Amino acid sequence: MQKLATLVERVKERKNRIVSVAQADEKEVLLAVKSALEENLCFFHLFGDKARILHLAKDIELDVGSLSITNTISVEESAREAVQLVRNGGAHVLMKGNLPSALLLKAVLNKEFGIRGGNVLSHAALFEVPNYSKLIMLSDAAMNIAPSLEEKAAITKNSVFIANKIGITRPKVAVLAAVEYVNPNMQATLDAAQLVELGRKGEIPNCKIEGPLAFDLAVSKKAAEIKGISSSVAGDVDIMIAPTIEVGNTLYKSFIYFANAKTAAIIVGAKAPIVLTSRSDTFENKVFSLSLALMSSTID
């Protein structure tokens, strides 16, 4: 897959999905809803100030006839109700609206009504980078600050799951570090070697893992040739696993601001995919993120 627009086209074949939107009473959120409905991607259940939702819908010429709308009196109630709908099987994807990410995630992790499963939650971003031959995934850029080896293994499994869902049957995974050899003084290289071993043992299945790999080796066969590195992943990577959130977040923003990349990003590892876009994300990227979440839904 070379274009994120392909996700949108593929989702149209699975249009029976329902998206639960927490605090949908914001123009940008409703514009994304309108676009998804026009593309015939899914159905929506909106939570928030119903009067404001209807007012904004009228302003943007959004037909509310096909929408389910539940009035809520606070952002906390909106988050709780939206999460519970997913937990109870009434929706297949959770989407953040006009509320803080931390507040929505607090509801997601609630032991009484949340949707956290037994997995580590992680952020997975799929990029369409100009001059790269295919889509490339990066994790984790937003959730796990300094993941342990066990957490990195879970992050990798989450990323492979998403890749498999969008049709990459055996993704090539590069575990990033500053160098391409094991240095006992660099924990990232030690963890990378352990992740490779877990891959060899089949404990991280359905992928090919190599590491540690510096970023240039992960994305450039020429760099690997110059450095004398023999690698089936180098220059053909599908997934990059960052050692820390600083590395992941910096790469994420560099792709967007310096490389003009388009992106689709979701939280994975819960009982349903979570669309957790920010106000700075472009409208197009919000639609791409929704499409990735819909593709990642586990229903038939």
Buried (B, 14 or more C-beta within 10 A) or exposed (E): BEEBBBBBEBBEEBEEBBBBBBBBBBEBBBBBBBBBBEBEBBBBBBBBBBEBBBEBBEEEEBEBEEBBBBBBEEBBBBBBBBBBBBBEEEBBBBBBBBBEBEBBBBBBEBEEBBBBEEBBBBBBBBBBBEEBEEBBBBBBBBBBEEBEBEBBBBBBBBBBBBBBBBEBEEBBBBBBBEBBEBEEEBBBBBBBBBBBEBBEEEEBEBBBBBBBBBBBBBBBBEBBBEBEBEBEBBBBBBBBBBBBBEBBBEBBEEBBEEBEBBBBBBBBBBBBBBBBBEEEBEEBBBBBBBBBBBBBBEEE
